Amino acid sequence: MTQKNNIFEHIFYEISQYLYTFDILRNTKKRVKCQVLFNCIWDSHFIHLRNLKDFFLNTKNENEKKTGNDDIVLGTILVPSLIDKCALSKKDLEYNDDNSHTLNKEQVTYPMIINKSVEHLTLKRTNPWGLSISMSDLQNKTIDNMFRVLFPLVVNFLHLLENLDNVNPLYREDLSGYKDKLHHMTNKLLPYISTTYNLITQ
């Protein structure tokens, strides 16, 4: 893998990997038969989902405040007046179902499910918060429900980047060198993924 020195290389990589892994997981024509390969795609999807969730939530990592925070978030890239057009709401992260609360009334959120799925070897994988649903079903709900929320935000964000005036002046020059990549994503990748998006929103 080549070193990514441009901020938009990192952002476009996260978006592309998230969208492509979703398409593979949800498009029945691309179903992966090898279990090991499927597991790799599954884990990759959750990692990129987590990264984009943090990006669009537009909050810095609290643990890094003392040492200097270098998280790239939505507010890093867009001018302040446009952040709300693409920002993820914390309300969107709450897991809502008939049994959405555990016995101790702890609110289950999609970030909790994501973190337990790919970051921690935990007993929650066998008994997820006392919910009457398996962890695999919970993960599948997370994949679909988070995509319903994130995909429109991704679309809005990429289209906003088409106008340099919408971009933080610090990074306009960086984006100028990636106009071709941006054009490919808005005109090729997004329409392509939209077909799979439409399947889960019908």
C-alpha positions, 0 to 999 in steps of 0.5 A: 500500500502506498503512503497517503500524503494528501488529506483527501486521499485518506477521506476518499479511501475511507469512503470508497472502502466503506461503499465497496464493502457494503456493496459486496456484503449486500449485493447478492450477485457478489456474494463471497463464497470463501468464509475467510475472505467474507470475514475479512470484508465484514471486518473491513466494513465495520472498521470503515463504518466506524471511521466515517461515523466519527468523521460525520459525527464531527467530534474529536477524540476526547482521549487525545485532547491533552496530547493534541488532537489530529482527528480528521472530522467534517469540520476539518474540511468544510467551511463552518456554515455547511457542516450541518448539511452533512453532520451525523446526529447522535440520535441517528446512532441510537439502536431502536427496536422493540427491545432497544434497552437492556435490563439495566436500561442502558441505551444501546447505540450503533457505536457500541455494537461496532466497537464490540464487533471489531475492536474487543474480544468480549462477552457482549458478542455472545450475550449482546446487552441482554437483547433478545437478538443474536449478535450477528443479527444485531450486526446486520441491522447495524450495517443496514441502518447505518448505511441508510443514514450515512450514504445520503451524508456521503452524497451531500459531502462529495457534492459539496466538495465540487465547489472549492468555496465550500472547503476549508481554505487550508485544504483547497489546494490539496483538493485541487489535485484530486478533482479527477478522483472526486469526479469519478466518485460523484459520477461513477461510484455514487450512482453505482452504489445507489442501486444497492442502496435502493434495494435496502430502502425499498 
